[in-house]
Amino acid sequence: MPGRVTIPPAGTHTLHVAGRDVRQTNLDKLFWKEEQITKGDLLQYYADVAPVLLPHIRDRAMVMKRYPHARQRPHQDRQGRRSVEAAPPEARPRRPA
């Protein structure tokens, strides 16, 4: 494929995009342990599907939530304990009126 971007499997890499340098680090960091998928694998996938995907998501806001403590969910503390106060309203237990 002409113009294909190749992301190295580990280390640090810098892409030149639209006149800017985009530094990518920790490419060997595991994002999904069970599947052995790394940050570099995810970035390579994004680069591979970009020609097909980008025309469809043009001018749309995109967000990838980051959870640096792996399995920690937004309504759990670092030890994995549930926090009712931090849970979204629809996930909170309801008390009978």
C-alpha positions as a Markdown table, in Angstrom:
| # | Residue | x | y | z |
|---|---|---|---|---|
| 1 | Met | 0.0 | 0.0 | 0.0 |
| 2 | Pro | 1.6 | 3.3 | -1.0 |
| 3 | Gly | 2.2 | 5.8 | 1.8 |
| 4 | Arg | 1.6 | 3.2 | 4.5 |
| 5 | Val | 2.6 | 4.3 | 7.9 |
| 6 | Thr | 4.6 | 1.7 | 9.9 |
| 7 | Ile | 4.6 | 2.0 | 13.7 |
| 8 | Pro | 7.6 | 0.2 | 15.3 |
| 9 | Pro | 6.7 | -2.5 | 17.9 |
| 10 | Ala | 8.5 | -0.9 | 20.8 |
| 11 | Gly | 10.3 | 2.2 | 21.9 |
| 12 | Thr | 9.6 | 5.8 | 20.7 |
| 13 | His | 8.5 | 7.0 | 17.3 |
| 14 | Thr | 7.9 | 10.4 | 15.8 |
| 15 | Leu | 5.4 | 10.9 | 13.0 |
| 16 | His | 5.3 | 14.1 | 10.9 |
| 17 | Val | 1.7 | 15.0 | 10.4 |
| 18 | Ala | 0.4 | 18.2 | 8.8 |
| 19 | Gly | 3.7 | 20.0 | 9.5 |
| 20 | Arg | 3.8 | 18.9 | 13.1 |
| 21 | Asp | 5.8 | 16.3 | 14.9 |
| 22 | Val | 3.7 | 13.8 | 16.9 |
| 23 | Arg | 5.9 | 11.8 | 19.4 |
| 24 | Gln | 4.7 | 8.3 | 20.3 |
| 25 | Thr | 6.2 | 6.7 | 23.4 |
| 26 | Asn | 5.9 | 3.4 | 25.3 |
| 27 | Leu | 4.8 | 1.6 | 22.2 |
| 28 | Asp | 5.3 | -1.8 | 23.8 |
| 29 | Lys | 2.9 | -0.9 | 26.7 |
| 30 | Leu | 0.2 | -3.6 | 27.0 |
| 31 | Phe | -3.3 | -2.1 | 26.6 |
| 32 | Trp | -5.1 | -5.4 | 26.6 |
| 33 | Lys | -3.2 | -8.1 | 28.5 |
| 34 | Glu | -5.3 | -11.1 | 27.6 |
| 35 | Glu | -5.0 | -10.4 | 23.9 |
| 36 | Gln | -1.4 | -9.2 | 24.1 |
| 37 | Ile | -2.3 | -6.0 | 22.3 |
| 38 | Thr | 0.1 | -3.1 | 22.8 |
| 39 | Lys | -0.2 | 0.7 | 22.3 |
| 40 | Gly | 1.9 | 0.2 | 19.2 |
| 41 | Asp | -0.5 | -2.4 | 17.9 |
| 42 | Leu | -3.4 | 0.0 | 18.4 |
| 43 | Leu | -1.7 | 2.8 | 16.7 |
| 44 | Gln | -0.8 | 0.6 | 13.8 |
| 45 | Tyr | -4.4 | -0.5 | 13.5 |
| 46 | Tyr | -5.5 | 3.2 | 13.5 |
| 47 | Ala | -2.9 | 3.9 | 10.8 |
| 48 | Asp | -4.1 | 0.9 | 8.7 |
| 49 | Val | -7.8 | 1.8 | 8.8 |
| 50 | Ala | -7.3 | 5.6 | 8.5 |
| 51 | Pro | -7.8 | 5.8 | 4.7 |
| 52 | Val | -11.2 | 4.1 | 5.0 |
| 53 | Leu | -12.3 | 5.4 | 8.4 |
| 54 | Leu | -11.3 | 9.1 | 8.3 |
| 55 | Pro | -13.7 | 10.2 | 5.5 |
| 56 | His | -16.6 | 8.9 | 7.7 |
| 57 | Ile | -15.6 | 10.6 | 10.9 |
| 58 | Arg | -14.5 | 13.9 | 9.5 |
| 59 | Asp | -15.6 | 16.8 | 11.6 |
| 60 | Arg | -16.8 | 14.6 | 14.5 |
| 61 | Ala | -15.4 | 14.8 | 18.0 |
| 62 | Met | -13.6 | 11.6 | 19.1 |
| 63 | Val | -12.6 | 10.6 | 22.6 |
| 64 | Met | -10.7 | 7.6 | 23.9 |
| 65 | Lys | -10.9 | 7.4 | 27.6 |
| 66 | Arg | -7.7 | 6.6 | 29.3 |
| 67 | Tyr | -7.6 | 4.4 | 32.4 |
| 68 | Pro | -4.0 | 4.4 | 33.6 |
| 69 | His | -4.7 | 1.8 | 36.3 |
| 70 | Ala | -5.8 | -0.8 | 33.7 |
| 71 | Arg | -8.9 | -2.6 | 35.0 |
| 72 | Gln | -10.0 | 0.3 | 37.2 |
| 73 | Arg | -13.4 | 1.5 | 36.2 |
| 74 | Pro | -14.5 | 5.1 | 36.6 |
| 75 | His | -16.6 | 4.2 | 39.7 |
| 76 | Gln | -13.9 | 2.3 | 41.4 |
| 77 | Asp | -10.9 | 3.4 | 43.5 |
| 78 | Arg | -7.4 | 2.2 | 42.9 |
| 79 | Gln | -8.0 | -1.0 | 45.0 |
| 80 | Gly | -11.0 | -1.9 | 42.8 |
| 81 | Arg | -13.5 | -1.0 | 45.5 |
| 82 | Arg | -16.8 | 0.4 | 44.3 |
| 83 | Ser | -17.6 | 4.0 | 45.0 |
| 84 | Val | -21.3 | 4.8 | 44.9 |
| 85 | Glu | -20.6 | 8.5 | 44.8 |
| 86 | Ala | -18.3 | 8.2 | 41.8 |
| 87 | Ala | -20.7 | 5.9 | 39.8 |
| 88 | Pro | -22.9 | 7.4 | 37.2 |
| 89 | Pro | -26.5 | 8.0 | 38.4 |
| 90 | Glu | -27.9 | 5.1 | 36.3 |
| 91 | Ala | -25.4 | 2.7 | 38.0 |
| 92 | Arg | -26.2 | 3.7 | 41.6 |
| 93 | Pro | -28.3 | 1.5 | 43.7 |
| 94 | Arg | -31.8 | 2.7 | 44.2 |
| 95 | Arg | -33.5 | 2.8 | 47.6 |
| 96 | Pro | -37.2 | 2.2 | 47.8 |
| 97 | Ala | -39.2 | 5.4 | 48.5 |
